[in-house]
Amino acid sequence: MKVAITGAGGQLGSQLVERFGPDAIALDLPEFDMTDRAAFDRLARLGPDVVINTAGHTAVDRAESEPELAYAVNVEGVAALVDVCRQLGAALVQISTDYIFGGDVGRTTPYRETDRPAPLGVYGQTKLEAERLVAACPRHLIVRTSGLFGPAAPRGRGNFVATMLRLAAGEEPIRVVDDQRSTPSYTPHVARAIEFLVRSGCDGIYHVVNRGASSWYELAAELFRLIGNPVELVPIGLDQYAAAARRPGYSVLDTSRYDALPGRWPLPDWHDALVEHIRREGLVIATEPTTTEPRP
Ligand SMILES: NC(=O)c1ccc[n+]([C@@H]2O[C@H](COP(=O)([O-])OP(=O)(O)OC[C@H]3O[C@@H](n4cnc5c(N)ncnc54)[C@H](OP(=O)(O)O)[C@@H]3O)[C@@H](O)[C@H]2O)c1
């Protein structure tokens, strides 16, 4: 199976390249540019059986000030991938996001794959439009995930956990949003689940996140508790967080469709994922990890 992975130098893309090993064809900037038509001709010549699209304009705030570029990468680029996959009879796997939800303010129950999307910003709108294009591809799989963290990637935009560790080196208290709830998800775990879905030939939409839910403040607090760093954290509201894009107050994804698949790899709770990440980064666990309930 030849599996082309776009955005291969990004957070999730790099983990997918590792998972698919010799089957992976890694594609990223500058050679593979989602805004360059010639890139898609080269992709067609490679003749992949599966294309996994992790490439994207993922800077949520910047997308508000450069919507044309976000649209060119996240929508027009995906339209070109759909054309290539149709032509080759290849499966297209599109990585999407919890940010296609959020417009129904006051929501407190996890979103299912069938729930009506209502994005709040340009990034979410472009990702939703991409989903609609991909759904028209004869062989397609849409994987929605959220709050990615994991090993640093060559071109990765960084992630919340890495940012917290960097800020902790400073003197100032760290202000962290406490009224935005989603599921922090560990890229090696998400990549493993995606590999399962692809190799099992699954299609349609699947939500793939670690178990449980958290605010950014709770995640930061658990991180610093685990590594025994007594940094001062100040919980703030989204309204105090100066950002260009509106964000969902609640965007926890329901994973029961994935969980019902026979033979699937069960993603652990995000607390356990965080412990795994800390150990993998070579940091020392100073405090007992929170015990999480065994998965049914
Ligand atoms: N990060 C999250 O928390 C999160 C949550 C839910 C869903 N997702 C989705 O998951 C996917 C992977 O996210 P990620 O965090 O791994 O993203 P990432 O680290 O930002 O990686 C995205 C990759 O795409 C590349 N890229 C940007 N513009 C491109 C273009 N014009 N042509 C080709 N490649 C281009 C980036 O290169 P440069 O860095 O050089 O621009 C980078 O290598 C994305 O589709 C994102 O929408 C992410």
The ligand as a MOL file (V3000), in Angstrom:
LIG
                    3D

  0  0  0     0  0            999 V3000
M  V30 BEGIN CTAB
M  V30 COUNTS 48 52 0 0 0
M  V30 BEGIN ATOM
M  V30 1 N -3.0980 21.2310 15.8760 0
M  V30 2 C -4.2850 20.9150 16.3580 0
M  V30 3 O -4.5560 21.0580 17.5490 0
M  V30 4 C -5.3410 20.3590 15.4440 0
M  V30 5 C -6.6020 20.0700 15.9700 0
M  V30 6 C -7.5710 19.5180 15.1450 0
M  V30 7 C -7.2870 19.2650 13.8130 0
M  V30 8 N -6.0780 19.5980 13.3070 0 CHG=1
M  V30 9 C -5.8310 19.3400 11.8700 0
M  V30 10 O -4.8540 18.3200 11.8090 0
M  V30 11 C -4.0010 18.5310 10.6980 0
M  V30 12 C -2.5560 18.4900 11.1850 0
M  V30 13 O -2.3790 19.4840 12.1760 0
M  V30 14 P -0.9350 19.7760 12.7530 0
M  V30 15 O -1.0960 20.3850 14.0760 0
M  V30 16 O -0.0900 18.5600 12.5740 0 CHG=-1
M  V30 17 O -0.4650 20.9150 11.7470 0
M  V30 18 P 0.9860 21.5250 11.5460 0
M  V30 19 O 1.9530 21.0160 12.5400 0
M  V30 20 O 0.7720 22.9970 11.3680 0
M  V30 21 O 1.3720 20.8800 10.1360 0
M  V30 22 C 0.7730 21.2820 8.9410 0
M  V30 23 C 1.7720 21.0690 7.8350 0
M  V30 24 O 1.2100 21.5740 6.6260 0
M  V30 25 C 2.2080 22.3630 6.0030 0
M  V30 26 N 1.6420 23.3470 5.0930 0
M  V30 27 C 1.2200 24.6050 5.3610 0
M  V30 28 N 0.8530 25.2240 4.2210 0
M  V30 29 C 1.0780 24.3280 3.2130 0
M  V30 30 C 0.9470 24.3720 1.8190 0
M  V30 31 N 0.5450 25.4750 1.1840 0
M  V30 32 N 1.2650 23.2730 1.1040 0
M  V30 33 C 1.7190 22.1490 1.7020 0
M  V30 34 N 1.9010 22.0600 3.0300 0
M  V30 35 C 1.5780 23.1260 3.7770 0
M  V30 36 C 2.9200 23.0180 7.1620 0
M  V30 37 O 4.1400 23.6120 6.7860 0
M  V30 38 P 4.5550 25.0110 7.4940 0
M  V30 39 O 4.5310 24.7520 8.9670 0
M  V30 40 O 5.8810 25.2890 6.9750 0
M  V30 41 O 3.5170 26.0340 7.1320 0
M  V30 42 C 3.0820 21.8260 8.0960 0
M  V30 43 O 4.1610 21.0180 7.7460 0
M  V30 44 C -4.4060 19.8610 10.0780 0
M  V30 45 O -5.1750 19.5960 8.9370 0
M  V30 46 C -5.2650 20.5300 11.1260 0
M  V30 47 O -6.2980 21.2870 10.5280 0
M  V30 48 C -5.0840 20.1250 14.0910 0
M  V30 END ATOM
M  V30 BEGIN BOND
M  V30 1 1 1 2
M  V30 2 2 2 3
M  V30 3 1 2 4
M  V30 4 1 4 5
M  V30 5 2 4 48
M  V30 6 2 5 6
M  V30 7 1 6 7
M  V30 8 2 7 8
M  V30 9 1 8 9
M  V30 10 1 8 48
M  V30 11 1 9 10
M  V30 12 1 9 46
M  V30 13 1 10 11
M  V30 14 1 11 12
M  V30 15 1 11 44
M  V30 16 1 12 13
M  V30 17 1 13 14
M  V30 18 2 14 15
M  V30 19 1 14 16
M  V30 20 1 14 17
M  V30 21 1 17 18
M  V30 22 2 18 19
M  V30 23 1 18 20
M  V30 24 1 18 21
M  V30 25 1 21 22
M  V30 26 1 22 23
M  V30 27 1 23 24
M  V30 28 1 23 42
M  V30 29 1 24 25
M  V30 30 1 25 26
M  V30 31 1 25 36
M  V30 32 1 26 27
M  V30 33 1 26 35
M  V30 34 2 27 28
M  V30 35 1 28 29
M  V30 36 1 29 30
M  V30 37 2 29 35
M  V30 38 1 30 31
M  V30 39 2 30 32
M  V30 40 1 32 33
M  V30 41 2 33 34
M  V30 42 1 34 35
M  V30 43 1 36 37
M  V30 44 1 36 42
M  V30 45 1 37 38
M  V30 46 2 38 39
M  V30 47 1 38 40
M  V30 48 1 38 41
M  V30 49 1 42 43
M  V30 50 1 44 45
M  V30 51 1 44 46
M  V30 52 1 46 47
M  V30 END BOND
M  V30 END CTAB
M  END
